[in-house]
């Protein structure tokens, strides 16, 4: 199935992430871009969308340092002594997307600066014999 034939669903979006590709949807009518994808443009209310690959570059818009995480992050080794950062990134193409912030000192959130240039990275985790790929961002 070609990219243009894939449906604009979260499942398709996550399949691209598993294949280490950051994709969005772009409205063919007004040019609005969405990450994760949308089937319908909220700007002009059309369903005339296309897949578009994102550069993966952007800047840090917001973040939080998490010391008590979900079971998934606890299984990955994060806890009060080893926090992780979850972030919102404003991509060069305009949309905002969330992902884990890596390559920073999560234990000292005061050293992390809003506006820091970032690039996408794909985080592989082996849990119970299965490799999971998550979207992350790291400083350029």
NORSUL-V651682 format. One record per helix or strand of 3 or more residues. SS is the DSSP state (H for helix, E for strand). FROM is the first residue (numbers start at 0). TO is the last residue. Records with the same first field share a line. If there is no record, write none. Layout:
SS->FROM-TO / FROM-TO
//
This chain:
H->2-4 / 9-17 / 70-74 / 108-110
E->22-26 / 48-52 / 56-65 / 83-90 / 95-101 / 116-126 / 129-138
//
